[in-house]
Amino acid sequence: MCVALLLPQPVLLAQDEKPSVAFSTIEPGASLPAGWKNLPVVHGKSITAYTLVRDGHTTVLQADANGSASALMHEGNIDLLRTPVVAWRWKAEKPIEGADNRVGSKEDSPARLVFFFDGDKSKLSLFDRAKMDLAKHLGGEELPYAMLMYIWSTTAAPGTVIANPRTGRVQMIVASGLPGDAGQWQSVRRNVVQDYERVFHEPPGRITAYGLLTDTDNTGTTARAWYGDIQFLHGP
């Protein structure tokens, strides 16, 4: 994935009262829920296919990447003081051959959960602000202040923090990918506030958007993953 530079920066929305993503309530084969957009991470990238499918007695989101990189994103305004914890299920068919999230030319993942954060960009380094200005010039969109991703990866053990090879404003935390995880549903629960403070060394601003991303644009391979419901919880 190429840093997700050109995903649109959402406008300010009313605060989400009960934030959640409930794919299980939708019929398989139906259109994606309102408000969700399949967006390439960079203009010209191929699109990952996201479809609602049956898994046992429930509906899940299936992602199929073929040398592609696009994120299924939703604008949002999540109050992390009320709901600092995110819980979700996902399953990756298999690891991506040749992928290494520490290396820009190999930075792909079969499954990611993505969060955009607001913040005071005047505090950023000249280098980071220059990167943001360049991204806006190339794509016409503002970059978020910070981006936190939870990723399925065999690059490192779960809990490991990996900075995006191209910018420190995108940080990744490995959430799954141990031997035996492939082909199995994994239930994950993370405290977003604690994780953000750990990797960015400051309290988080509001979440302006969230989404899912399955990408193989750097390795040029294929990947399939499934995503279950996502919940934002009070904690602990």
N, C-alpha and C positions, 0 to 999 in steps of 0.2 A: 504494500500500500504506500502511496506517495504522500503521506502526511495528512491526507484529507484536506488539502489546502483550499479547495474551491467549493466546499459545501456551504450553502447560503447561511448567513448569520440571521437567526430568527429575530422577529420584533418582540417587544415586551407584550406578554399575554397576561390575562387574569390568572391569579394563583390557582393551581390545580387543587381542588378540594380533596379528591380521592384518586390520586395518580395510580394508574396500573395499566398493564397491557394484557388483555384477556383474549388471546387467540382461541382458547378452548370454547368460547361462547359463539363462535362463528362456524358456519357450515363449510366443510371442505370444498374447495373449488370456488368459493365466493371471492368477490373483490376484496382487496386489502382494506382494513378499517379506514374510516374517514380521518384525514389529517396526516396520514403516512405517505411519504414520498420516497421513491427510489432514485437516489441522487448519485451520479458518478463523483468520485473523489477528486478527479481532475477532468476538465472538458476533453472529450475525445476518448476517454476510457470506455471499454466495453462494460455492459451492465450485468451485474449478478442477478439471476432470476430468483424472486421471492414468491412462493405460492403457499396457499393454505391446503394442508393435506390431512388425511386421517391417520392417526397413530393409536392403534388399539381402540379405546372408546372415547377418544378425545381428538380435538383438532390442534395441530401445531403448525408452525411456520417452517417450511423447507427452503433452504438456500442452496443454489447451485451456481458455482463460479467456474468459468472456463476462460482463464487468462484475463479475468475481469476484476473490477473493483468499484462497487457502488454500495452505498449505505442506505438502509431503510430508516429514515429519520422522521421524528415528530417534534414539532415545536412544543415547548413546555415551560412552566414556571413553577418548579418544585420547591416547596419550603422544607429545607433540610433540617430546620429546627424541629419541625413536626414529624418528618419522616426521613431520618438519616440513614436508614438501612434499605438496601435493595436485595431482593431474593428472586432467583430465577432458576429455570431448568434449561439445559441444552445438551446436545449430543453431536459429536463430530464423527463422521463415518470412518475417518482415518487421518493420521498426520499428513501434512503436505510435504511431499518429498522435496528435499533441498531447501526448505524454508528455515530461516534463522532470523528471529525478530531483532537481533542485535546488529544486523547488517542491512544497509539500505537496499541493496540489490536483491536481497532474499527475504524482505520483510513482508511476509504473508501470514494469514491465519485462517483456519477453517471457521472460527466463530469468535466474535467480539461483541461486547456490550459497550456502547460509546456514550459519553456525557460531555456536553459543552458547558462551560462556566463563564459567567460574566466577571469582570474585575476592572481595576484601574490600570489601563494600559500605559499611563504615564510613568508608572513605577518600573516598567520593563527596561531591559538594557537597550542600548542603541541598536545592537545586533538583532535582537528579537523584534523591535519595532520596524527595522528595515525589512526583515523577512515578511512581516505583516503587510507593509506597504507594497512590497513586490507582489505578494499574493493578490492584493486588491487590484493592482495594476493589470495583472495577467487575467484574473477571473472576474473582476468587478464586484467581488464580495468581501465583506469584512471577515477576518478570522476571529474566532472566539478568543477570549483572554487566555483560557487554558482548556485542555482536553484530557480527560482521563478515560482510559480503556481497560476493561477486564478482558483478557484474551485466553483462548485455548492454544497452548503452545507446548512443544516438546523441547524448546530451547533451554528452559530453566525450570526449576521446581516451583510448584504453586506457592504464591506469596512473594516471589521474586519481582522486583521493580526493574523494568527495562525502559530506558529513555528512548524515544524515537530517534533513529540515527541522524535525522535531519534537523530536529529542533527540540529543545528542552521543554517547550510549551505543550508537548504531547508526551504523556507518560503512560506506560502500560504496566499492569499488574497481572501476572500469570495466575489464572484461577483454576485451570484444568489442564490435563495433558500428561498425567502420570502413566506409566505402563499399565495397560488394562483399561484405561479410560475410553479408548477409541471404541465406537459402536455401542457405548453404554450411556444412558441418561445420567447426567450429573446434576445434583441439586446444590446450588451455590448461594451463599448469604454473605454480604459484605456491608460494613459500615462505611458509607461513602465519605462522610465527614472525616472520620479517622484516616481513611486512605488518602484523601486529598491533602490533609495536613501533613501526612507522612512524606508525600512525594513533592509537594510544592512549598512546604514549610510556612504556611499561612492558612488562616481559616478560608473556607470556600465562599465564593459569591453564590448567587442564585444559579440554578441549572436553567439554561435557556433552551436546550434541546437534548434529546436522547434518542438512541437508536441501536440498530444491529448492523453488523458488517461481516461479510464473508468475502475474502479477496484472494486472488491468485495472480494478480497482474505482474508481479515481479518474477515469479518462478515460471509463469506461463503454463501452469498445470491446471488440474481440475480439483474441485473440493465440493463436498456436500455436507451440510449440517442442518440440524433441526433446533428450533427454539420453542420452548413452552411459554407459559404465562410469566409475566414479570410483575412483581409487587414492590411498592415502596411502603415501608413499615416504620412504626414508631421505635422499634428497637427491642431489646438491647442489641 
